[in-house]
Each structure stands twice: as C-alpha cells, then as structure tokens.
Amino acid sequence: MNIFKRLFNFFQAKANTMIDNQDKPVDIIEQKLEYMRADLSNNIEYLRKVKALAIRAKNDSDNYVAEAEENENEAISILKKVQLNQIDIYEGNRLAKDALIKKEALLAKAKVTTAERNKLDYKVELLKGTVAVITSNISDYEKELDALKAEIKIIEAEQNINKQMT
C-alpha cells in the first residue's frame, strides 16, 4: 500500500510541476499574441495609407493624361483655325506650340506619377503579404494557446480525480 501512496505522490508532484510550468507558456503566448495584434493593426493602418497614396497617384496620372489630351485637342483646333484663316499663322503656331509643350510636360508628369504608383502598388502587395503572415501567425498562436489551456484543464481534472480517489 505504501508503494501506491508513493507513486501517487510522485505523479501528483509531476502534475503540479507541469501546471506550474504551463502557466508560463500561456502568459508568454498571450503576450506574444498581444504584440502581434498591435503589429497587425499597425500594418493594416500602413496598408490603408499606402493604398490611399496609390489611388491618389493613379488619379493624378489619369488627370495628367486627360489634360494632355485636352492640350493636344486644343493645338489641333488652333491649327484648324489657322487653316481657315481665323487666326494669324504666327500667333496660331505659337499657341499650338505652347499647347503641345504643355501636353509633353503633362505626359512627363503622368509618367512620373505612374512610376510612383507602380512602386506604391508593389508596397501594397508586400504589406498585404505581411498582413496575411501576421494573421496566420496569430491564428496559429491562438490554436496553440487553446491547446495549452485544454492541457492545463485536463491536468487539473486529473489532479482532482486523484485527490478524490485518495
């Protein structure tokens, strides 16, 4: 009978040790989850800001292209007026040349903003990947935390059963 009591005390001590050790990983995982959630919210905020910048760059680029087309149409209409002798040839050529210079400047701005938009789109994709990885990690840690909590409950239930048996 004495041997059974010793075995019971041994297993009880092991169970207590496991419970004591399990509290620490639970706290560590909960702390890690808290940091990861804060990191996730920061990355989502950055993602929103970069998306907004990308949309703004796209709109600017589209506006520059539209304005360039307007200037090209203006130059064409001026040249048509010159052909119909409604405007002086020298004045018409000067106005058409100015409109075409504006068009080229706007197309250059459009090219720059398109390149900027492409960079921002790339950053958006990187941030989406980061957010996906963090979300996946949070999910994994939550599952691990649930498993640890379940283990602790099982160990505590085993201890209660062992106490009741004695």
C-alpha positions as CSV (number, residue, x, y, z in Angstrom):
1,M,0.0,0.0,0.0
2,N,2.9,2.3,0.8
3,I,4.2,1.9,-2.7
4,F,0.9,3.1,-4.2
5,K,1.0,6.1,-2.0
6,R,4.5,7.0,-3.1
7,L,3.6,6.5,-6.8
8,F,0.5,8.7,-6.3
9,N,2.6,11.4,-4.6
10,F,5.2,11.2,-7.4
11,F,2.6,11.7,-10.1
12,Q,0.9,14.4,-8.1
13,A,4.2,16.3,-7.9
14,K,4.8,15.8,-11.6
15,A,1.3,17.1,-12.3
16,N,1.9,20.1,-10.1
17,T,5.2,20.8,-11.8
18,M,3.5,20.6,-15.2
19,I,0.8,23.0,-14.2
20,D,3.4,25.5,-12.8
21,N,5.3,25.2,-16.0
22,Q,2.2,25.5,-18.1
23,D,1.3,28.9,-16.7
24,K,4.4,30.5,-18.0
25,P,4.0,29.4,-21.7
26,V,0.3,30.6,-21.5
27,D,1.4,34.0,-20.3
28,I,4.2,34.1,-22.9
29,I,1.8,33.2,-25.7
30,E,-0.8,35.7,-24.6
31,Q,1.9,38.4,-24.5
32,K,3.1,37.4,-28.0
33,L,-0.5,37.5,-29.3
34,E,-0.9,41.0,-27.9
35,Y,2.2,42.2,-29.6
36,M,1.2,40.5,-32.9
37,R,-2.2,42.1,-32.8
38,A,-0.7,45.5,-32.2
39,D,1.7,44.8,-35.1
40,L,-1.2,43.7,-37.3
41,S,-3.2,46.8,-36.6
42,N,-0.1,49.0,-37.4
43,N,0.4,47.1,-40.7
44,I,-3.2,47.4,-41.6
45,E,-3.0,51.1,-41.0
46,Y,0.1,51.4,-43.1
47,L,-1.6,49.3,-45.8
48,R,-4.6,51.7,-45.8
49,K,-2.3,54.7,-46.1
50,V,-0.2,53.2,-48.9
51,K,-3.4,52.2,-50.8
52,A,-4.7,55.7,-50.5
53,L,-1.4,57.1,-51.9
54,A,-1.5,54.6,-54.7
55,I,-5.1,55.6,-55.6
56,R,-4.1,59.3,-55.4
57,A,-1.2,58.6,-57.7
58,K,-3.4,56.8,-60.2
59,N,-6.0,59.6,-60.2
60,D,-3.2,62.2,-60.7
61,S,-1.8,60.2,-63.5
62,D,-5.2,59.8,-65.1
63,N,-5.8,63.6,-64.7
64,Y,-2.4,64.4,-66.3
65,V,-3.2,62.2,-69.3
66,A,-6.7,63.7,-69.7
67,E,-5.2,67.3,-69.5
68,A,-2.5,66.3,-72.1
69,E,-5.3,65.1,-74.4
70,E,-7.1,68.3,-73.9
71,N,-4.0,70.3,-74.8
72,E,-3.5,68.2,-77.9
73,N,-7.1,68.8,-79.0
74,E,-6.6,72.5,-78.3
75,A,-3.5,72.5,-80.5
76,I,-5.4,70.7,-83.3
77,S,-8.3,73.2,-83.1
78,I,-5.9,76.1,-83.2
79,L,-4.2,74.7,-86.3
80,K,-7.6,74.2,-87.9
81,K,-8.4,77.8,-87.2
82,V,-5.1,78.8,-88.8
83,Q,-6.0,76.8,-91.9
84,L,-9.4,78.6,-92.1
85,N,-7.6,81.9,-91.7
86,Q,-9.4,82.7,-88.5
87,I,-6.2,83.2,-86.6
88,D,-2.8,84.7,-87.7
89,I,-0.4,82.0,-88.8
90,Y,2.4,83.1,-86.4
91,E,0.1,83.5,-83.5
92,G,-1.6,80.2,-84.2
93,N,1.7,78.3,-84.5
94,R,2.8,79.9,-81.2
95,L,-0.4,78.9,-79.4
96,A,-0.3,75.4,-80.9
97,K,3.3,75.0,-79.9
98,D,2.6,76.2,-76.3
99,A,-0.3,73.7,-76.1
100,L,2.0,70.9,-77.3
101,I,4.7,71.9,-74.8
102,K,2.1,71.7,-72.0
103,K,1.0,68.3,-73.3
104,E,4.5,67.0,-73.2
105,A,5.0,68.4,-69.7
106,L,1.8,66.8,-68.5
107,L,2.8,63.4,-70.1
108,A,6.1,63.6,-68.3
109,K,4.3,64.2,-65.0
110,A,1.9,61.3,-65.9
111,K,4.9,59.1,-66.5
112,V,6.5,60.0,-63.1
113,T,3.2,59.5,-61.2
114,T,2.7,56.2,-63.0
115,A,6.1,55.0,-61.9
116,E,5.3,56.2,-58.3
117,R,2.0,54.4,-58.5
118,N,3.8,51.2,-59.6
119,K,6.1,51.5,-56.6
120,L,3.2,52.0,-54.3
121,D,1.3,49.1,-55.7
122,Y,4.3,46.9,-55.1
123,K,4.5,48.1,-51.5
124,V,0.7,47.4,-51.1
125,E,1.3,43.8,-52.2
126,L,4.2,43.5,-49.8
127,L,2.1,44.8,-46.9
128,K,-0.8,42.5,-47.9
129,G,1.7,39.6,-47.6
130,T,2.9,40.8,-44.3
131,V,-0.7,41.2,-43.0
132,A,-1.5,37.7,-44.2
133,V,1.5,36.2,-42.5
134,I,0.8,38.0,-39.2
135,T,-2.9,37.0,-39.4
136,S,-1.8,33.4,-40.0
137,N,0.7,33.5,-37.1
138,I,-2.0,35.0,-34.8
139,S,-4.3,32.1,-35.7
140,D,-1.5,29.5,-35.1
141,Y,-0.7,31.1,-31.7
142,E,-4.4,31.2,-30.7
143,K,-4.7,27.5,-31.6
144,E,-1.6,26.7,-29.5
145,L,-2.9,28.7,-26.6
146,D,-6.3,26.9,-26.7
147,A,-4.4,23.6,-26.7
148,L,-2.3,24.6,-23.8
149,K,-5.3,25.8,-21.8
150,A,-7.1,22.5,-22.6
151,E,-4.0,20.6,-21.4
152,I,-4.0,22.6,-18.1
153,K,-7.7,21.8,-17.6
154,I,-7.1,18.1,-18.2
155,I,-4.1,18.1,-15.8
156,E,-6.2,19.9,-13.1
157,A,-9.1,17.5,-13.7
158,E,-6.7,14.5,-13.3
159,Q,-5.4,16.1,-10.0
160,N,-8.9,16.5,-8.7
161,I,-9.7,12.9,-9.6
162,N,-6.5,11.7,-7.9
163,K,-7.4,13.7,-4.8
164,Q,-10.8,12.3,-4.7
165,M,-9.5,8.7,-5.1
166,T,-7.2,9.2,-2.1
